[in-house]
Amino acid sequence: MSPPALHPLAQASNDALAKDCPVVLDLLSARGKRFFFPAKGILAQGAEAKKKAKTANATVGIATENGAPMHLACVGKYYQGLTPSEIFDYAPSQGRADIRAAWAKKQRGETPSLGDHLTSTPVVTNALTHGLGLVGDLFLDPGDQVLSSELMWENYNLNWETRLEARFNYYALFDEKLTGFNLPGFTAALAKHRGKKLLVSLNFPNNPSGYTPTRKEADGIVQALTAEAEAGTRLVVCVDDAYYGMLFDEDATNESLFGRLAQASNNLLAVKVDGATKEEFVWGLRVGFITFGVKNGTAAAYKALEDKAAGIIRSYISNVSNPGQSVVLKALGDPEFRKQQAEKIAVLRARAAVVAKECRRPEYADCWDVYPFNSGYFMCLRLKDADADTVRVRLLDEHGVGTIALGKRELRIAFSCLAEPQIPGVFSAAAKAVRSVRGK
Ligand SMILES: Cc1ncc(COP(=O)(O)O)c(C=O)c1O
């Protein structure tokens, strides 16, 4: 069966990419090539009317009363400090222009290496999971190759492998002695795809290990990717910055790798997936962003990518929660925001320091190795001679301590959810569970 004819707007977006960034056009999946934003559709006509319909606006599918969205007092009473429009009205599929501009400013402020290099404007997503879904939708066809570290958030598999039928390749995140990032392993894994298309997933601070590369390691990662792209590999590099800013160690790089990757090579499209979820401690609000950057990127090429992302958003969720965007925007502009955020990060940093001491007590040396950690919400133990899930169940049933087992040997501990006084008990219970599982 032949695919449906390409919509003229998709053709126009593809033509813009073909002219300015031909490799990016080539990197798009069949779905990505097909997608467009319906610029003359209901939303666009409604947006036009919003600006010009001074007599009466009978366009968009909401109900209005007294010049504001109609609403029920029993719903409105749960919101304070937001206007009915900020709560009840639809947001555009790309996200609200004000929050997109505010987030772009924040990204640039936090990423000096970006300089004045042009990137797309961030498109609002239903938090990061949805952003990762869009990366897959735009760039992965069945059978396309993905490179990820073995230690990764499991939802990547559900999203890109189970849903989109991509094929995962893995490298060990750390060297065998667990001293730091496994640059040789990463470089060798990249080289296996020389000359082909590859989606590389980077996530620092990493879930589950809690690791962020040092500045030197970060240089190495950027150099390896740039060299590979210059050797002819066509790369999409997805930079998942979910835990951005949660750094507990001076050596860890404090900038997103997106800044340098966005201007590394015409053969490398960097896609930043980030959002308010963890940074602003608003997990349930569901506000994230997807941003594109490539060395030869132009306004027209970025517009094409934004339109394609917004078209996919329009097709299956239409738009992202407006109250969520309103709250995040107000928080970003609040003079207290940075101070309050720093206070919470300091709480996490203090917990990480206790964890670092407790998990490495000499009496636990027979039970596990500790994966390096210096950031984020988690740390991860590599258990010795005990199956991780059996230990997890024992720990839960006999000690009432909940952890996450990953693979055969890894036990993830979210210290983000542990008060400092709880931490010693968690590790001593974990050691008891390991010994009980292996019978000594
Ligand atoms: C690495 C990583 N990326 C993305 C996400 C998804 O975040 P969100 O809740 O914003 O969808 C998580 C959540 O745990 C995560 O750990």
The ligand as an SDF file (V2000), in Angstrom:
LIG
                    3D

 16 16  0  0  0  0  0  0  0  0999 V2000
   15.7320   10.4400   32.7670 C   0  0  0  0  0  0  0  0  0  0  0  0
   14.3030   10.8160   32.7830 C   0  0  0  0  0  0  0  0  0  0  0  0
   13.7710   11.3930   31.7080 N   0  0  0  0  0  0  0  0  0  0  0  0
   12.4910   11.7500   31.6670 C   0  0  0  0  0  0  0  0  0  0  0  0
   11.6580   11.5250   32.7300 C   0  0  0  0  0  0  0  0  0  0  0  0
   10.2200   11.8910   32.5940 C   0  0  0  0  0  0  0  0  0  0  0  0
    9.8470   13.0120   33.2500 O   0  0  0  0  0  0  0  0  0  0  0  0
    8.3870   13.6010   33.1730 P   0  0  0  0  0  0  0  0  0  0  0  0
    7.7350   13.2530   34.4580 O   0  0  0  0  0  0  0  0  0  0  0  0
    8.6230   15.0550   32.9930 O   0  0  0  0  0  0  0  0  0  0  0  0
    7.6750   13.0020   32.0220 O   0  0  0  0  0  0  0  0  0  0  0  0
   12.1550   10.9140   33.8870 C   0  0  0  0  0  0  0  0  0  0  0  0
   11.2630   10.6580   35.0300 C   0  0  0  0  0  0  0  0  0  0  0  0
   11.5060    9.9150   35.9240 O   0  0  0  0  0  0  0  0  0  0  0  0
   13.5110   10.5620   33.9170 C   0  0  0  0  0  0  0  0  0  0  0  0
   14.0490    9.9690   34.9840 O   0  0  0  0  0  0  0  0  0  0  0  0
  1  2  1  0
  2  3  1  0
  2 15  2  0
  3  4  2  0
  4  5  1  0
  5  6  1  0
  5 12  2  0
  6  7  1  0
  7  8  1  0
  8  9  2  0
  8 10  1  0
  8 11  1  0
 12 13  1  0
 12 15  1  0
 13 14  2  0
 15 16  1  0
M  END
$$$$
